[in-house]
Amino acid sequence: MSTAPPRPTTVDEVRAAALAGALGPGPAGLVATSVFWLHHGTRLAGGDTTYLNQYVLVRVGRSFGACAVEDGEIDPAVCRAASGSPLDALLADDVPVPLGLAALDACLAEASPHRQRPDAERVTLPAGTPEERALARDAAIAGLLDIAPGARVALIGVVNPLIAAIRDRGGVCLPCDRNLRTTRWGEPVAASMADVLDTADAVVATGMTLGNGTFDTILGHCRRRNVPLVVYAQSGSAVARAFLGSGVTALSAEPFPFSQFSAEPTALYRYRSAPSARAE
């Protein structure tokens, strides 16, 4: 009688499982056709915050993998050297973490595309301005929260429209971000996760935590406290999916090209873990 493989508890465990072919077709024989780097800035109307985002992306077959990076964290020249590489070579231990995460994301997305998953709820973001599309996206993310009025929601990775969406659902937002010190409403933003995780009734975290090394800590904390964890992922959306039922309660997965790069309708995919599968 076959048994299900153990559920992952770290990003490295997901990488090892992907290399072994335990999460679908493995990387053997696949090639990173295109590796590229993208840098953009966004300031939404009415706000005073300019979001500066950088990504390294890997294309494999019909799929893209992505990882957000901090300024100066990776040399864009790595894209020239990595393009055309065997995919399993980009999953090796000595590969820069953001590139390896993007490659892992592409591997899992190619093995099981979001658009083909029966457990994925497709949400179409409407055509519109950046503000209209951001509001629709963040309302879809907040819709994954199942919270009582007054619940404290730690938000790891601040997006101002998402703060508003959490409040609209009756939550009290506890924002945390490495780069922002105040919200658009002038409220303080914690620099350390420790300042918000211990008192949170639920946690919402960006996929960027997968690439900056903080995701394993957040996941372990939520598992120990049995606190719901919602991940909103452009970075590593297929990687985050591997943790459903292993500490991740719900996921908003937005594969590349992301909503901010188009004014036309685009899709994100919402997942929810079965209640019985949630980590104790």
C-alpha positions in Angstrom: 0.0 0.0 0.0 1.5 3.3 -1.1 1.7 6.2 1.4 1.6 9.9 0.6 5.0 11.7 0.8 5.5 13.8 3.9 4.3 17.4 3.6 7.1 19.9 3.3 8.0 22.2 6.1 10.8 24.2 4.4 11.5 25.6 1.0 14.6 23.3 0.8 12.4 20.3 1.3 10.2 21.4 -1.7 13.3 21.8 -3.8 14.6 18.3 -2.9 11.1 16.8 -3.6 11.0 18.6 -7.0 14.5 17.3 -7.9 13.4 13.8 -7.0 10.2 14.0 -9.1 8.0 13.7 -6.0 5.9 16.7 -7.0 5.2 15.8 -10.6 7.5 15.5 -13.5 11.0 16.6 -12.4 13.4 19.0 -14.0 15.4 16.3 -15.9 15.4 17.1 -19.6 13.9 20.6 -19.1 15.8 23.8 -20.2 15.5 27.3 -18.8 14.9 28.8 -22.3 15.0 32.4 -21.0 16.2 33.9 -17.8 15.6 37.6 -17.4 15.5 40.5 -14.9 12.8 43.1 -14.5 12.8 46.3 -12.5 9.8 48.7 -12.2 8.4 51.3 -10.0 4.7 52.1 -9.2 3.0 54.9 -7.4 -0.8 54.5 -7.2 -3.0 57.6 -7.5 -3.6 59.3 -4.2 -0.7 57.7 -2.5 2.8 58.9 -1.5 4.6 55.5 -1.6 6.6 54.4 -4.7 6.9 50.7 -4.8 10.2 49.6 -6.3 10.1 46.0 -7.4 12.7 43.8 -9.0 12.3 40.2 -10.2 14.4 37.5 -11.7 12.3 35.2 -13.9 12.8 31.9 -15.6 10.9 30.5 -18.5 10.5 26.8 -19.0 8.3 25.5 -21.8 4.8 27.1 -21.3 5.5 28.4 -17.8 7.3 31.2 -16.0 8.9 31.2 -12.5 9.5 34.3 -10.6 11.3 35.6 -7.5 11.3 39.2 -6.2 14.7 40.4 -5.1 16.0 43.3 -3.1 18.0 46.1 -4.7 21.6 44.8 -5.4 20.8 41.3 -4.3 21.6 39.7 -7.6 23.6 40.9 -10.6 21.3 41.1 -13.7 24.3 39.6 -15.7 23.4 36.3 -14.2 20.6 36.1 -16.7 23.0 35.8 -19.6 24.9 33.0 -18.0 21.7 31.1 -16.9 19.7 31.3 -20.1 19.7 28.0 -21.9 20.9 26.1 -18.8 19.4 22.7 -17.9 16.8 23.4 -15.3 18.2 20.9 -12.7 21.5 22.9 -12.8 19.6 26.0 -11.6 18.2 24.0 -8.6 21.7 23.2 -7.3 22.8 24.4 -3.9 25.4 26.9 -5.2 22.9 28.8 -7.4 22.0 32.3 -6.0 18.8 31.9 -3.9 16.5 34.2 -6.0 17.5 32.4 -9.3 17.0 29.0 -7.7 13.6 30.0 -6.3 12.5 31.3 -9.7 13.8 28.0 -11.3 11.9 25.9 -8.7 8.8 28.0 -9.3 9.0 27.4 -13.1 9.6 23.7 -12.5 6.5 23.3 -10.4 4.4 25.5 -12.7 5.4 23.5 -15.7 4.6 20.2 -14.0 1.2 21.4 -12.9 0.0 24.8 -14.4 -2.4 26.8 -12.2 -4.8 27.1 -15.1 -5.2 23.3 -15.3 -5.6 22.6 -11.5 -9.0 21.4 -10.4 -8.4 22.9 -7.0 -7.7 26.3 -8.3 -10.4 29.0 -8.4 -9.8 31.3 -11.3 -10.4 35.0 -10.6 -10.4 37.3 -13.5 -9.2 40.8 -12.7 -11.0 43.4 -14.8 -9.6 45.7 -17.4 -8.8 49.1 -15.8 -6.4 51.5 -14.3 -3.6 50.4 -12.0 -5.7 51.5 -9.0 -8.8 49.6 -10.2 -6.9 46.5 -10.8 -5.0 46.7 -7.5 -8.2 47.1 -5.6 -9.7 44.1 -7.4 -6.6 42.0 -6.7 -6.4 42.8 -3.1 -10.1 42.3 -2.5 -9.6 38.8 -4.0 -6.7 38.1 -1.6 -8.6 39.4 1.4 -11.5 37.2 0.4 -9.4 34.2 1.4 -9.4 35.4 5.1 -11.9 33.8 7.3 -11.7 36.0 10.4 -14.0 37.3 13.1 -14.5 41.1 13.5 -11.6 42.6 15.3 -9.2 39.8 14.5 -5.6 40.9 14.3 -4.0 40.2 10.9 -0.3 40.4 10.5 0.6 41.6 7.0 4.1 40.6 6.1 4.9 42.8 3.0 2.9 46.0 3.0 0.6 46.8 0.1 -1.7 49.7 1.1 -4.8 48.6 -0.8 -4.5 45.2 0.9 -4.5 46.9 4.3 -7.8 48.6 3.3 -9.2 45.3 2.1 -8.3 43.6 5.4 -10.1 46.4 7.3 -13.1 46.1 5.0 -13.4 42.5 6.3 -13.4 43.7 9.9 -9.7 42.9 10.6 -7.2 44.9 12.5 -4.1 45.1 10.3 -0.6 44.7 11.9 1.7 45.8 9.0 5.3 44.6 8.7 7.8 45.5 6.0 11.6 45.7 5.6 11.5 48.8 3.5 8.4 50.9 4.5 8.1 52.7 7.8 4.6 54.0 7.6 1.4 53.2 5.7 -0.2 55.7 3.4 -2.4 56.7 6.4 0.7 57.5 8.5 0.5 54.5 10.8 3.8 52.8 11.9 5.0 49.7 10.0 7.0 47.2 12.1 10.4 46.3 10.7 10.6 42.9 12.5 8.2 40.0 12.1 8.6 39.3 15.8 6.7 42.5 16.5 3.5 41.2 14.8 3.6 37.4 14.6 3.2 36.6 18.3 -0.1 38.6 18.7 -1.7 37.9 15.3 -4.8 35.8 15.0 -4.1 35.3 11.2 -1.1 36.0 9.0 -1.0 37.3 5.4 2.4 37.1 3.8 3.8 38.0 0.4 5.5 35.4 -1.9 8.7 37.6 -1.6 9.2 35.9 1.8 10.0 32.7 -0.1 13.1 34.3 -1.7 14.3 36.4 1.2 14.6 33.5 3.6 11.8 34.5 6.0 9.1 32.1 4.8 10.2 29.1 6.7 10.1 31.1 9.9 6.6 32.4 9.2 5.4 28.9 8.3 6.8 27.3 11.4 5.4 30.0 13.6 1.9 29.6 12.1 2.1 25.8 12.4 3.1 25.9 16.1 0.4 28.4 17.0 -2.2 26.9 14.6 -2.7 30.3 13.1 -4.2 30.6 9.6 -1.6 31.6 7.0 -2.7 33.2 3.7 0.0 33.7 1.0 -0.3 36.2 -1.8 2.2 35.2 -4.3 3.5 36.6 -7.5 7.0 35.4 -6.5 7.0 31.7 -6.1 3.3 31.1 -6.6 3.8 27.4 -7.5 6.3 27.0 -4.7 3.8 28.4 -2.1 1.2 26.0 -3.4 3.3 23.1 -2.3 2.6 24.1 1.3 -1.2 24.0 1.2 -2.2 21.7 4.0 1.2 22.0 5.5 0.8 25.3 7.3 -0.6 27.4 4.4 -4.3 27.8 4.7 -5.0 29.6 1.5 -3.1 31.0 -1.5 -3.6 33.7 -4.1 -1.3 32.7 -6.9 -0.6 35.2 -9.7 1.7 33.8 -12.3 3.7 36.0 -14.7 2.8 38.3 -16.5 1.6 40.0 -13.3 -1.5 42.2 -13.1 0.5 45.5 -12.9 2.0 44.9 -16.4 -1.4 44.9 -18.2 -4.5 47.0 -18.4 -6.4 44.1 -19.9 -8.2 41.3 -18.0 -5.8 38.9 -16.3 -6.2 35.9 -14.0 -5.1 34.9 -10.5 -5.8 31.6 -8.9 -7.1 31.1 -5.4 -6.5 27.9 -3.4 -7.8 26.8 0.0 -6.6 23.9 1.9 -9.2 21.4 3.2 -9.9 22.1 6.9 -8.9 18.5 7.8 -5.6 19.0 6.1 -4.5 22.1 8.0 -1.4 21.7 10.2 -1.9 21.1 13.9 
